[in-house]
Amino acid sequence: MNALIPAFVAVLLAEIGGGLIIFGRERRLVAAFIMLLLIVLAVITGSMIGALLIVPARTLMLGLALVFAATAQFGRGRSGGDTSTLLASALTLYRSPSPFLAFAFTAWMGAPIGAGAGSMAALVVAAGIGTVAPSMPRGARVGAGTILGLAGIFAMLSGLRVL
């Protein structure tokens, strides 16, 4: 259960203003369900890969996942993406950093149930926030990206044994 809270916070920060918000109400539930399936797949593969890696490599991978999530936050425009076609919707979900974060937290902590449950809960909360507040201010995305980036840099430096 040690992975539940960090995975929840990281995925929730990564999904602020993310791909689920730009879907309409009727398509948001389908998109959230597809993301849940992607997270289940990421958790399964993260538990298999995590057993093969040494601890500094797992920490470095977690740091990279956090930094990639931060760059995704900074790279999001005001519109967020296009969901007019099935291919555009799939590409919008593909760009989400949440499955990679679930993968990295599972590999890092070695706790697939905690990391998976935390990631899924954060995704459900993010979908609910998208229903209540369909547009997020730029400051929220910048703040979330800054927190993710700082945590990722700290984890990468820790994985490289600099800290």
Buried (B, 14 or more C-beta within 10 A) or exposed (E): EEBBEBBBBBBBBBBBBBBBBBBEEEEBEEBBEEBBEBBBEBBBBBBEBBEEBEEEBBBBBBBBBBBBBBBBBEEBEEEBBEBEEEEEBEBBBEBBBBBBBBBBBBBBBBBBEBBBBBBBBBBBBBBEBBEEEEEBEEEBBEBBBBBBBEBBBBBBBBBEEEE
